[in-house]
Amino acid sequence: MRFILIFAVLILSTGCMDKNAKPFDMKNLAKSDIDMVSDVNLKEWRKLTRELTIKLYKRNPKELQKTPGMTVEKRLDQLFPAQRLATGFAELNNLDGTAAVPLAFSETFHGDRVFALMAGITGMLDAAYDGKKEIFFLDDLNQQKLYNSARNLESVAWHLNNRKDSQGQLYILSNGISEEGISNYSYERILGKLIGIQDLMARIISDKTNRTINRVVQGAASMTFLPI
């Protein structure tokens, strides 16, 4: 009987797949359809935030130069570690997640504002998925955390477009129109995709668990972010 079961698994995992199908992975047996959707969204937010980090440094190279010897690749390694440290980042006053975001728009902060912003965004999204790199059947995501992170991203987008220093200059350059009159709203589109991903996951988890989302009304200009 054991031989027959092993043979059946081998047939299902090899012979029944066409040449364009992904290789069968045994760990997927411990995943529901929703878990696999969650995995896709996990990969997508990481891809989008990496893209946003690179774009912001291209637009704001002076921020990277504030730390001698720093490169975009080193920053990406810090923002996407194998395991995020609970102690935060030393150069951000040991802050991470939403607690780090205000530094990016503070007159008294003289460090790398792009790093503070992206540490805030990536730390928040990591916490919204409980620090998991992939989701399995017994994992229990929280729909409220996912929803709150979407609302916080809306606030981040507002600050990015509106927060200015005492000289009337934006703290971090992003969306805008070039001297040639060419519009660039790619930063806003990335943030819009991130917001959409989080709202979708919040709805999926809410439907799966039959738990209600507390839909909070939050002022976009507020520096007080919803808890994750």
N, C-alpha and C positions, 0 to 999 in steps of 0.2 A: 504493500500500500504506500509506504514511504517513497519507494522508487517511482510509483505512478504519479504521486503528487509533485515530486521534484521535476519529473519529465513534463508534466502539464505546465508548471511555472515557466520552464525553459521555452516551451512552445509558445506560450502567451507573450513572453518577453522578447522573443527573437523572430520566430517564424511568422507571427501575425502582424509584424510591423512592416510598413512599406519603406522604401529607401529614403524617403524624406522625413520620416518620423524620428523623434528624439529617442535615444537609447533608453530602455526601461531602467528605472532606478528603484531598488527594493525599498528605499525609505519612503517612497511615495505611497506605499501600502498603509503607512501610518498618517496619511493626510486625507482630509476631505476635499471636496471641490472648492469650498470656501478657503481652506488652508492654502490651496494652490493659487487662488486669486490673491490672497494676502501676500504670498511669496512674490508674485509678479509686482505688486504695489511696493513692496519693500525694495526690490531692485530698482524700480522706477524712481522712487524718491531719492535714492542714493545717486542714480545717474543724473537726475535733474539738478540736485544740489551741487554735485561736482561741476557740472556745466556752468551753473550760476557763479560758483567760486572763481572759476577760470575767467569768466567774462568780466566779473567785477574787478579782478586784479588787472586785467588788460585796460580797463577804463580808469582805474585808480592805481597806477604803478607806484606812486609815492607812498602808499600805505605799506606795500611790501618792503620798501626801502627803509622803513623805520626800524627794522630788525636786521642788523648786519649779517650778511651771509644767507639770508632767508630766500627760499625759492618757492614757486607755486607748488612744485611737487612735494616739498617738505610740509607745506601747509595742508595739502591734501592728505598726507600721511597722518597728520595730527587730527584732522577732522574725521577721518574714517579709519580708526584703529580697530584691531581685532576685538578689543574690549575697552569700552569707554571708562575712564577713571572717575570715581565718585568725587575725587578731590578737586575737579575742575582744572583750569589752566592757570599756571602761576602768573603768566604775563597779563592775565585778565582778572587779577586779584582773586584767583582760585574760584572763579565763577564759570558756569557752563549753562547751556539751555537758555530759557527765557531770561534768567537772571543776568546773562551776559549781553543781551541785546541793548539795554540802555546805554552801555559804554560806547557803542558805535555812534550814538547821537548826543554824547555828553561833551560840553565845552571844556571840562576839566580832564578829560581822558586824552592822552597824547600818544597812545599806542596805535597798533594796527586796527583801524576801524572795520575793514573788510573781514579780518579774522574774528573780531568780536561779533559781528553780525552773523557770519556763517557758523561760528561755534554755537550761537544762540539758536539758529534755525536747525542745524543738524542735531544738536543735543536735544532739542524739543521733540523732533520727529523720532529720534531714537527712543526717547522716553515714552512716546505715544504707543510704540510697539513693544514696550517693556524691555528694550535692549536686545530683542531677539533678531537673529540674522535670517531665520526661517521659521515657519509656523507648522506645528504638528497638531494632530487630532485633539490632544488633551490640553493644548494651550488655550488660554481664555483672554482674548483681547477685550479692551474696555472701550465701548462705543463713545463714552463721554470724553475720554482722553483724545480720541481721534477727532471728534467734533471740535473740542476746545483748541486743538492744534490748528485746525483750519481757520478758526476765528482769529487766532494769534497771528497767523500768516497774513491775514487781511490787514491787521494793524501794522505788521512789519512793512508791507507794501506801501501803506500810507506814509509811514515815517521815511522810507527810502525816497519817496517822491517829494516830500514836503519839509523835512527837518533841515533847518539852516543854522549856520553859526552866527556869531555876532556881526560878521561882515556881510551877511546876507547870502553866503555861499552854501550850497548843499554839502552836508558832511560827506556823503558818498555819492559819486556820480553814477547814474544808471541810464534810465530812459531819457530821450531827448531828440532834438532835431539838429543836424549838423549845419555848418555854415553854407553847405550846398543845398540846404533845404530837405535833406533826406531824413525821414523819421526812423527812429530805432526804438521800438517798444518790446524788444525781445526779452528784456529782463522781466517786464510785466507779464509776458506770456508764460515764462517759466514759473513764476509765482502763481499765476492762474492755474496752471496744470497741477502744481503741488496742492493748492487749495481743493481742486476738483478731486484729486486722488483721496485726500483725507476725508472729504465729505462723503464720497462714495463708500469708502471702507466703514465709516461710522454708520451709514445706513445699512450696509450689508450685515455688520455685526449686530446692530439693533434688531434687525429682522430675524437673525439666526437665534439670538438669545431671548427675544421677546422682551427686551429691556428698553425703556423709553429714554430718548435723548432729551436732556434739559437744554432747550434752545435759549441761550443767553444772548441778550442784546448788549453789545459792547461798542463803546465809542472808538472809532478808528484811531483817533488822536491820542488815546490813552496809553500811557507807558506801564499800566498795570495789566499784566497778561493773565489769562485764565489758567488755572492750575492744570498740570499734566501729571 
